[in-house]
Amino acid sequence: MPPIKPMLCKTGTWEQVRVLLESGNGQIEPKWDGFRCIVFRDGERVELGSRNGKPLTRYFPDVVAAVQAEMPERCVVDGEVVVAGPLGLDFDLLSQRIHPAASRVEMLARQTPARFVAFDLLALGDRDLRDTPFSARRQGLEDALSPARPPIHLTPITAEVATALDWFDRFEGAGLDGVVAKGRELRYQPDQRAMIKVKHERTGDFVVGGFRWYSADRSVVGSLMLGLYDGDQLHHVGVIGSFPADRRRALVEELAPYREPGRHPWGEWADFMVADGGKAPGVGSRWNAKKDLSFELLRPELVVEAAFEHLQGRRLRHTARFRRWRPDRDAASCTYDQLDVAVPTLLSDVFGA
């Protein structure tokens, strides 16, 4: 019965993956970019559990209907809820599905329907399979979902290094994160980092156009707001938001010379965000309605090199990571053209694998 915390990944390297595969004890899957979800079905009753244990059920009536139509009568299945857009998996469209209004939930279920990608079987009928080796759970999952039709999918799997490397490169263009390695004898370990993930990482140079104070300590910096130029327009593309405590304090002094921005390309936006304490209509956090999203502008001259995983459309899909300041770079040279973008791949190629 829900809730069950999902088994997690730790970041690894290709060398670790290669050793695991060459030992004969490893299997590799693509890493999906969506909402982690454990499906619980008991007859007509379906619950969708999130990574943090909170239910997703009310937000995805289309997934509930698909589970009722395509999955075994009594089962618990671990997987990922994803939404496909014109450029592959689209996390922004997926995030919009989390909405408090039932009417909008129903509308979005029609306009941006979700899919469920299954990759582990925790229970079937009366059998709790969490202490069963992964290879047996995978075979059981294949058997259980053999008659299933989209939008229920079974993730591809391989034990070949060459195939895993091909997936890592080719599937990124469809919006996938990388690959996940699992031991064939692996038991299901809730909330434990028992799997290995290898994710894409690139670096780029970005303009620091603003910052937010740290919510837990308003005397230190919480995040840096990143921009890229398209012609003469500076677009907000994402943030760097994870720093050690001493780095947060040092950033206050490092940003101080830029805190009189004058005329700024994001000026009107900043004023709007500050309105009503950073909680102006339509700009609050989807995940925390009380979260203050106001920010301070910085003169757009400071350039930072940051690591990122994926550019989705015009924005970074995940939070970027600080690498170093780039005093040698002119802010105007920080354009979209400098970034390495994955070649588009059809999602049908991924599901067909």
Residue, then its C-alpha position, 0 to 999 in steps of 0.5 A: m500500500p502507498p506510500i513507498k519511497p522509490m529506489l534512487c540513483k547515485t551519480g557514477t561514471w562510464e567506467q563504473v558502468r563498464v565494469l558492472l556490464e563486463s562482470g555479467n551482472g549489469q543491465i542498462e536503461p535510458k534515464w527518463d526526464g519526468f516525474r518519478c511515479i509508483v503506480f498502485r492498482d487494486g482493481e478499479r482503485v489506482e494511486l499514483g505516488s510521487r518521489n516525496g510520497k505525495p499523491l499525483t493521482r488527481y493531476f493525471p486522470d489520463v494516466v489513471a485511465a490508462v493504468q485501469a485499461e492496460m495494467p494488471e488488475r493488482c500490481v505495484v509498478d515503478g516508473e516515470v510520468v512523462v509528457a511528449g512535446p514537438l521536441g521530445l520529452d517536455f518537462d515544462l508541459l509536464s510541470q503545468r499538469i500540477h494545477p489546483a483547479a480540477s477544470r484545468v487538470e481535465m483540460l490539460a489531460r486532453q491537450t498535453p496527455a501524459r505517458f507512463v514508462a514502467f521500469d520496475l515491478l514491486a508487487l503482482g497479485d499477492r506477491d511482494l517482489r521487492d526482495t526478488p532480484f532485479s532480473a526476475r522483476r524485469q522478466g515479470l514486468e515484461d510478462a505483465l505488460s506484454p499486452a499493454r498499449p500506449p500510453i503505457h510503455l516498457t522502458p528499453i534495457t540492454a546489457e551491451v556497452a555499445t548499445a548503452l553508449d549509443w542510447f546515451d548519445r542518440f536519445e538525448g535529442a528526445g529529451l532523455d537525461g542519460v542512462v541508469a545501471k542496475g545490478r541483475e541481483l539488485r533487490y528493491q531498496p526504497d529511498q536508497r541510492a542503489m543504482i548508478k546514473v550517468k548524465h549528460e553535462r556541458t558547460g557554457d558562459f552565461v550573463v548573471g543578470g540578477f540574484r535571489w537571497y537565500s530563503a533560510d538566511r536572507s543575508v547570503v545569496g541563494s541563487l544566480m539568475l542566468g541570461l543569454y543573448d539572442g541579438d540584442q535581447l537578454h533572455h532569462v534561461g535558468v539559475i545556479g542554485s546550489f552553493p556551500a555556505d561559505r560560497r553563499r557568503a562570498l557571493v554577497e561581496e562578489l556581486a556588490p559592484y554590480r548591484e546598481p543596475g541602472r536601466h536593465p532588460w529585466g527591469e519591468w519583470a523584476d518590478f512585477m515579481v516584487a509586487d505583493g511580496g513576490k507573489a503577484p498573480g501568475v508568477g508564484s511557485r507551482w510547488n510552493a504558493k508561499k515561496d518568494l520569487s522576487f529577485e534583485l537585478l545586477r548590471p548585466e556585465l558579470v559572466v560565469e561559466a556553468a555546467f548544465e545538462h540539457l537545453q530545452g527550447r530556450r531554457l536550461r532544463h535543470t539547475a546549472r552548476f557553478r564552475r568559475w567566473r569568466p572576467d575575460r569574457d564580454a557579456a555580449s558574447c554570451t549567446y545561444d550559439q555557443l551552446d552545444v545542443a543535442v540533435p533531435t531524436l524521435l521518441s518513437d526511436v526510444f520506445g522502439a528500442 
